[in-house]
């Protein structure tokens, strides 16, 4: 028996139409360094139509890939909405990739048009000659002369193309299962891998972002979107904003603590989202230059584990709750959000908030041991997290190339994260499978050690890696970044840590560094830290 419901496809076109008409007075604004350059959603809709006409004129008439090499700004949001809605595929390019990786993903995706911010055009110029599929480059926020293209590529001005267009466009009917956007993993092992999102997956994911047990984005919000639009589709916030009419503040290239503080002061956003390293820098900024940020009803943190000490500092000093979430490029990325169950308060509520959160109805999860057997949800059994669901990837782009890491097993995505799940569905991650430290047959969580060390008032950052040990196989090495102006004694820091972890887990190897190396999306790059250790460039102090 079939239902009597209309079969209306769940598409980004639907979000574009709704956001730019029903919630036409909401706005998106880009920070210029001194003020907000804003347009309301009605104007956004007209510019999207003009961009669609322009891309049609450049030969985008099917599911060709259109790359974006851009900061978070108005023009990038226009591309987010336009490209999928006209039936093409948006490909967000990570501006922090190494040139070789950037050339690889452009060629692998077969991008035909690239929209580029003039400020990052020099990075793109280095590899355009290695991009045979690219036929057009469109320059935003600057002169076309910023792009130095080989003969097979024509360069255009974004604003000139839009000026020649029309305010209305006949958006095509699109199958909700069709590709809408693609994003490549950061390529920490081998080449980056492409994840292709469907209209349906983005639509359903957007609904979860807006739910009360999700990120709680609503039409009343003015959201500061710090997480890059090339990083897992900016955690889905631009599309979710169209679903409810939330206004957006885009920081463009102004991502350092001081300009972010100016953006907060000028625009008074009600929520914001970014990786923990951004908020660590903001805490230091607020300590040096206090300002009221209580207009933020929450900040959402994901990408890597958030130190509990940082969560407490934001809430107890600045009256801003930090909401922990977990996800990855392959999960669109929202996989879980840490909101305590109803009726739970006090220390018990904090225990829930320290976790990576509870799985929503759209995400099925299991913990699998080394033997391939599923582990129970009892809050203590540990294994690798595997997930599946309507916004979870089931394969990488061009699956015929193989899956050397065996990331997909029996319809499940193997996340590479190690952790446990409580009986009421809350996930606690203890490490990445490649980062867990195997010492004397026991596992030591590098994340637990990092969180405990960063609770010390004189520590700005700390990263922990496993290093070879002739007796125990591996032992932890701690790389510490002191806060500016602070003196840290390693022996005292080790004593501080002894109050929080078992004696056998206490690291013998310590080093001071100026900054923890970061990946292209702001996570601790432990691969580079291991390389520094291997080449002997870390000045290590050993304790017995």
N, C-alpha and C positions, 0 to 999 in steps of 0.2 A: 504493500500500500504506500502510495506517495502522498506527501503533504499537499495542502492547497495554498502554500505560501509562494509569493512571487520569487523568482530566481534572479535577484538583483546582485550583480557581482560586487565583491568587496575590493574596490580599487582606490588608488591614490587620486584618480580623477574625482571620485566622490568626495574625498577630503578637500581637494582644491576648491571644488564648487561650493561646498558648505562653508569652509573657512573664509572665503573671499566674498561671500554674499551675506549669509546669516550673521556672521560675526565680523562684518566689514569694518567696524570702527576700531577693532583691535589693531595692534601695530607691531612691526618689527623695526628695530633700530640698531644701527652699527656705530660703535664708538670710534670717533675720529682722533682721539687723543685729548680732546678738550670738551666735546659735546656729542650728542647722539644725532646721527643722520637717520631720520625715521621716515617710514611710509606706512599708511594704514593698509589693512588687508584688501580693501577695494582697489587701491592702486596696485598692490601686489598682484591681484588677479589680472589687471590690465597688462602689466609688464610680463606676466607669464604668457599671456596670449601673444604678445609681440615677440617674445623669445621663441615661442613655438613656430611662428611664421618664419623667423630668421633661420632656425635650424632646418626647417623644411627647405628653405632656399639653399642651404649648404648640403642638401642631399640626404638629410636624416628623414627617411620616409618609412622605416620599419623598425626592427629591433636592434639597430646598430648601437654601438656603445659610444656614449658621450662622457669624456673624462672631465673632472673638475680638479684643478690644482689651486686651491683657494683656502683662505682663512674662513672663520665663521663670520658671515656678513649677509647683508640683504640679497646681494646677487647670488650667493650660494644657495640661499633659501629659494630664490626664484628657479634656479636650476633643479633643486630637489623636487619641486612640484611639477615643473614643466616637462622635463625629460621623460619620466615614467608615464605621465598623463597623455603624452602624444604617441605612446607605444614604443618608445626607445628605452634604452637601459642606461641608467646613471651609474658611472664608475668613479667613486671618490678616490682620488690619488693622495697618498700620504706624503706631505711635503717634507717629511723628515727621513724618508727612505734614502739609503745609499744610492748614488746614481745608477749603478748596475742593476739594483733591484727595481728602481723606478722604470728604467727602460724595459726590464723584463715584464713587469705587470702591464705596461701599456701595450706591448707587443702580444702578450698572452691573451689579453682581453680584446685585442684588435680594435682599440679606440680609433674612431675616425675624426672626431672633433674634440678639442680640449679647450675648456674655459680656464683661463689663468689670471690670477691677480698680478698686476704689474710688479708689485713688490717682491714676488717670488719667481718672476720670469727668469732671472739669471740662473736659478737652479734647473729650470726646465730647458733652457738653452743648451746646457751641457750635453743633453741626451737626444735632442730632437732629430739629429741626423741618424740615430739608431732606431727610429720609429717609422717603419715603412708604411704602416696602415693609416697614420695620421695625415689627413688632407687639409685640415683647417685648424688654426689656433685663434681663439677669440680673447682679446685682452680686456679685463675689467679694471676699473679704478686706476687708470694710467694710460700713457701713450702706447700706440701700437709699436713704436720703436723700441719698447722694452724687450720685445721678442726678436731674436735673431734666428730666423728659420731657414732651413735648406730649401732648394728650389721646388721640391715637390709639395711644400706646405704654403698655403696662403694665410696671411695674418689679417685679422679684422678688429675693429673697435666694437666692443659690446654695445655701447650707447648708440653708435651710428647704426648698427643693425636693428636695435629696438626702435629707433626713431623712424625707420622705414616700414615698420610693421603696422598691424591693426590691433584694436583693443578687444576684438572678439576672435575666437578660434573654434573651429568645429572639432572638439575633442572626440576621438574615436572610441567605439566600444571595445573594451579590452577584456580578455579572459583573466579572471582573478588569479589563475595559476601561472600566468605569464611572468617572465622576469621583469622586475621593476628597477632593481639597483644591485650593485655588486661592490664588495669590499674585500680586500686581500688581507690575510693575516700578516703579522709583522715579520714573519720569516725567521724566527729565532733558530730553527733547524731547517736547513735547505732553503729552496726558493719559497717566496710567499705563495699562499694558496688562496684561490678565489672562492668566496662564498656568495652565492646568487640568491637574493631575496625576491620573493614573489609579491605581487600586489596583496594577495590574501594574507601572507605572513606579516607584512608590514601593517596592514589594517588591524589584524587581531592583536599584534604586539602593541600598537598604539592604544588600543582599548585597555590593555593591561597597565600601561604607563599611567593612564588616567584613573584607574581604580583606587578605592580607598586603601586596599592592602598592597597597592603598587607604589608608584611614585607620587600619587595623589595630585597630579597636574590638573588644574581646573581652569575654567574661564575667568576666574577671579585673579589668576596668577599673572605676574610679570616675571618671567623666568630668565635668569642669566645663564646662557648656554656656553660654559667654558670648555666642556669636553669637545674636542675637535669634530667637525662634521665629517672628517675622513676616518674617524675612529668609531667603528661599529655604528655608523650612521648617527653619530652624536647621541647615542643611547636611545634613539627613537624620539627624542623630544621635539624636533621640528614637525614631524608628522602628527604626533599627539597634540601639539598646539593647534593644528588645523582642525582636529577632531572636536575640541572644546572651545576654541577661540581664545586661548591664552596668548598674551603678548610676549614677545621675545626680545631680549637684549643680547646682541652679538658683540663680543669683545674684539673682533678682528685680530690684529697682530699684538694687541696689548694684553699680554698674558703674564706679565711679571707682577709681583705683589703690590708694588706702588701704584701702577695704573689700574689694577683690579680694585684696589681700595678706592680710587677716584671714581671708578664706574659704580661701585656700591653707593658711594656718597651722592652721586648725581642722579642715579636712576631708581634707587630704592627697590631693588627686586625683592620679590617675596620668596623665591626659592632659587637654588643654583645647583649645578652638578659638575663635578670634576674628580680627578684622581686624587688620592691622599697627598701626594707631593705638592700639589697646588695649595691645599689647605694648610699644610705644614708651613709653607712660605707665607701664607696669609696670617697665620698665628704670630710669626716673628714680626711681620709688618705691624700688626695691631699692638704688640707689646712695645714696639719702638714708637709708634704713632697711634695712640688710642683713638678710636672712633666708634660711634654707635652703629652696630649692624643688626640690631634686634628686629629690623623690618624683615629679615629673613626668617620665615616660619620654619624652614628646614634647609639643610644642604644634603644632597645625596652624594655618597662616596662609593666608588667602585673601581674596578681595574686591578686592585691589589688590596690586601688586608689593611684595614684602618686601625692604627694603634689606639687602644682604649683610652690612653692618657690624653690623646688629642680630642677624642669625643667628649671626655669630661671637661676639658679646658674650654671648648666651644660652648658647652651648655652651661657650665657653672660660672664662667667669667663673662661670656658674651650673650648668654641666653638664647643660643641657637642650637636646636637639636641636629645632630649628625645622624643621618639614616644610612645604615650599611646595606649595600646591595652586592649581588654577585652576577656575573655574566661573562660572555666572551663574544668575539666576532661571530662565531658559529651559532650563537643563541639569540642574535638580533639586537641587543645582547641580554635583555632582562631575563634572568633565570630565577632569582629569589630576592626578597626584600625583608629586612629585619625589623618587623613591627611586632612588638610583644602581643601575645594573645589577650583577649578581653579580660579585664579584672586583675591583671598582673601588674604590680607596682613595685617601687623601691628597688632593692638590690636584685630581686628576682627579674625585674624588667630589664635591668642592665645586662644580666646574664644572657637574655634573649637578644639584646641589641648588639652584643659583641659578636654574635654569630653572623654568618653570611645571609641568614634569613630563611623564611618559609617559602616553599614552592607554591606557585599559583596553580590553579586548575589546569592551565595550558601546558604545564611542564611535568612530565613523569620522570622520576629519578630512581636510581638504585646505586648501591655501593657494592663493588665487586673486588674480591680478594685476588691475590697473585695466582691462586689456583683456578680462577675463572668462576668461582662460586659466589652467588649473591650473599651479602652479609645482612644481618637483621637491622631494622631501625630501632636501636636500643640506646643510642647516645654514647656508645662505647666502642662497638665494632668499627674498625677502620678499613678502608679500601679505596679504590679509585672510583670517582664519581662518574656515572654515565647518565645521560639524559636523552629524552625524545619529546616531540610535541610539534604543534602546527607552526611554530616559528623557530624550530631547531633545524639546522642543516642536516640533510641525509647523505650528502656527498659534497665533494669539492668540484669546482668548475673543471670541465674536461676530465671526468672520472676515468676515462680510458687510459690516462697517463699512469694509473695505478695509485695505490694508497700505501706507500712504503712504511708509514708509521702506524698503519692499521687503526686509523682514527674512528672508523665506523665498524661496528660489530653487531650483527643480528638486528639491524635497524636502530641501534643506539649509538649516540655520539660519545666517544671516549674523551673526556675533558682533559685528562692529564692532571687533574687536581685530586689530591688525597685528603680524605676527611671522613666524617661520621654524620649520621642523621638521627635526630631524636625521634621518639615515638610519635610526637605531634608534628613532624615534618619540617624541623628546622635543621639547616645545614651548617656544620662547623668544619671549615677547611683547615687542615693542619700544615699543608705544604703543597707545592707542585711535585709531581712524582720525580722530576729530575732534580729537585732542590732538597728533598728530604735527606737528612744526614743519617747514614747507617753506621752505627757505632757499636761494635761488640755484639752484633746480632739484635740490637734494639734501635728503634727509630727516634731521632731527635728532630723536633719541628723547628725549622729555621724561623718560621713566622712567630712562634711563641717566644723564642729568644729575642727577636727584633722588637716585638711589642713590649717586652719587659725592660729591655735596655732603653728604648725611647721614652719610657716613663720617667727616666732620670731627668731632673730639671735642667741639667747642663748639656743634654744631648739633643742635637737637631735631627740627625738621621743616623740609622745604624742598619747595616746589611750583614747577613750571616751566610756563609757558604761552608760546605764540607771540603776538607783538604785531606789528602792521603795520610794515613797513620800506620806504621809498621805493626803495631800491636792491636789496634781497635778497628782497622780498616779505614775509618774516617773519623775525624774530630772537627768540631766547629771552629771557624775563624770569624772573628767579629771585626768589621771595618766601621769605625766610629767617626762621625762628623760632629765636632763640638759646636754649640751655639756661638755666635759671634761674641767675642769678648769674654768667653767662659774658659776657665782652666779645668781640665778634666784629668784626674789621676786614674790610670787604668786599674791599679790595684784596688782603689776605692770603688771603682765602677764594678769590678768583679765581685766585691763584697756586697754591693747593692743588689746585683743579680742573684747572689746566693740566697737572698731572702725570698725569691720568687720561683726558683726552679730547683729540681733535684740536684744533689751534689754531683752525681755522675755526669750530668748534662753541662756542668760549668765549663765554658771554653777555656782552653789553655792559651790559645793564639789570639792576639789582639793587634790592631793597627789603627793609627789615626790617618784619615784621608780628608782632602778638602771638600770632596763632593762624591756621593754615590753615583756611579754611572747610570744613566737612564736609557730606556729603549725609546723608540720613536713616538710611543704613546704615553711616556712619563712613568713607566714602571721601573723598578730596580732591575738593572741589567747585570744579573749575576754571572752570565757568560763572560762578559768583559772583566768582571772582578776576578773570576777564576783565571783568566788569561794573565791579568796583572800579577796574580800570585805565582803562576807558573813561570813567568819571565823574571821573577824576583824583584819587581818594582815596588812592592809594598814593604814598608819598614815595620817589621813584625816584632812585638814583644811577647815572649813566651813565659808562662807561669806553670809551675809544677805542683 
